[in-house]
Amino acid sequence: MTGQGQAMLRLKNLVKTYKTGDQALKAVNLEVPDGQVLALIGPSGAGKSTMIRCINRLVEPTGGEVWLDDLEVSKLGAGALRRARRQMGMIFQEYALVERLSVMENVLSGRLGYVGFWRSLTRRYPQADVDEAFRLLDRVGLLHMADKRADELSGGQRQRVGICRALIQNPKLLLVDEPTASLDPKTSRQIMRLICELCAERGLAAIINIHDVALAQMFVNRVVGLRFGEIVFDGPPGGLTPDKLTEIYGEEDWEATIQKVEDEDMEAAQ
Ligand SMILES: Nc1ncnc2c1ncn2[C@@H]1O[C@H](COP(=O)(O)OP(=O)(O)OP(=O)(O)O)[C@@H](O)[C@H]1O
């Protein structure tokens, strides 16, 4: 349980220095309350993927703390970390599906952290898991594809499978790493909408690493901007003025990107 007034996810002075000497995160502090969906933006190399991966320790932090409710994830041993990871679903840019397995098997693989070792080897899942997988596939519009092989799907369909696989873990936090980077603009929008709707339905918090600022602005209430491993912006999408975007990304023509923000400003001024 989250303690009173305590954010569900807390990063305290999180540092990551790779063996190459690259300082990807410099003492990052961040709090994410229950059910909040935030977009993580920033230029290439800012440390977005590193931050997301340090939270579930796919990348081992060099320093600082990661807290998930009352659990200090950064201190856990292997067994406890495996259990903690069940609470953190991950969605990847390249979907990370097993190509030769069916859609259903890919979704069910999200339960591997729960079923015993032998059961996972034979991939025999409890009926309740199979039922839930059907429910999730239905929710994302892929019920009719349950028996198809993953390699027969389009990018958008694959990402829907990736979303189901993360959700069947029954996580409290979703870590989403560039979910739309391999998709066309229309599919990108559908996938972002789906992720945000599902988070709202389930009271799930999410950190979405996303390159497309306009897309982030469309769907989330909080944007965190990272630059050179430091948070340089944290606020509502409307606060992403040209100056702020320049602070995050460097000099650029922001006309197209901030169209929406300008429109709102004009309306407010009238
Ligand atoms: N495995 C690694 N070994 C060494 N350096 C790394 C490694 N992964 C990332 N880095 C470095 O850490 C910094 C942050 O990289 P990271 O991938 O987290 O940034 P990002 O904001 O996600 O970038 P992108 O948007 O291009 O994915 C970069 O300087 C990068 O070169």
PDBQT file of the ligand as one rigid body, heavy atoms in Angstrom, charges set to zero:
ROOT
HETATM    1  N1  LIG A 301      24.696   0.330 -22.933  1.00  0.00    +0.000 N 
HETATM    2  C1  LIG A 301      25.253   1.543 -22.947  1.00  0.00    +0.000 A 
HETATM    3  N2  LIG A 301      26.577   1.677 -22.799  1.00  0.00    +0.000 NA
HETATM    4  C2  LIG A 301      27.157   2.893 -22.785  1.00  0.00    +0.000 A 
HETATM    5  N3  LIG A 301      26.506   4.060 -22.919  1.00  0.00    +0.000 NA
HETATM    6  C3  LIG A 301      25.181   3.977 -23.074  1.00  0.00    +0.000 A 
HETATM    7  C4  LIG A 301      24.485   2.735 -23.110  1.00  0.00    +0.000 A 
HETATM    8  N4  LIG A 301      23.175   2.985 -23.271  1.00  0.00    +0.000 NA
HETATM    9  C5  LIG A 301      23.057   4.330 -23.335  1.00  0.00    +0.000 A 
HETATM   10  N5  LIG A 301      24.251   4.931 -23.223  1.00  0.00    +0.000 N 
HETATM   11  C6  LIG A 301      24.511   6.368 -23.240  1.00  0.00    +0.000 C 
HETATM   12  O1  LIG A 301      23.735   6.976 -22.214  1.00  0.00    +0.000 OA
HETATM   13  C7  LIG A 301      23.170   8.189 -22.660  1.00  0.00    +0.000 C 
HETATM   14  C8  LIG A 301      21.650   8.113 -22.566  1.00  0.00    +0.000 C 
HETATM   15  O2  LIG A 301      21.159   7.139 -23.479  1.00  0.00    +0.000 OA
HETATM   16  P1  LIG A 301      19.624   6.730 -23.551  1.00  0.00    +0.000 P 
HETATM   17  O3  LIG A 301      19.514   5.637 -24.541  1.00  0.00    +0.000 OA
HETATM   18  O4  LIG A 301      19.121   6.490 -22.192  1.00  0.00    +0.000 OA
HETATM   19  O5  LIG A 301      18.980   8.071 -24.116  1.00  0.00    +0.000 OA
HETATM   20  P2  LIG A 301      17.553   8.307 -24.760  1.00  0.00    +0.000 P 
HETATM   21  O6  LIG A 301      17.117   9.642 -24.273  1.00  0.00    +0.000 OA
HETATM   22  O7  LIG A 301      16.665   7.162 -24.484  1.00  0.00    +0.000 OA
HETATM   23  O8  LIG A 301      17.912   8.378 -26.307  1.00  0.00    +0.000 OA
HETATM   24  P3  LIG A 301      17.019   7.902 -27.578  1.00  0.00    +0.000 P 
HETATM   25  O9  LIG A 301      15.858   8.839 -27.600  1.00  0.00    +0.000 OA
HETATM   26  O10 LIG A 301      17.940   8.092 -28.730  1.00  0.00    +0.000 OA
HETATM   27  O11 LIG A 301      16.641   6.480 -27.346  1.00  0.00    +0.000 OA
HETATM   28  C9  LIG A 301      23.702   8.402 -24.077  1.00  0.00    +0.000 C 
HETATM   29  O12 LIG A 301      24.839   9.219 -23.994  1.00  0.00    +0.000 OA
HETATM   30  C10 LIG A 301      24.074   7.012 -24.530  1.00  0.00    +0.000 C 
HETATM   31  O13 LIG A 301      25.116   7.058 -25.465  1.00  0.00    +0.000 OA
ENDROOT
TORSDOF 0
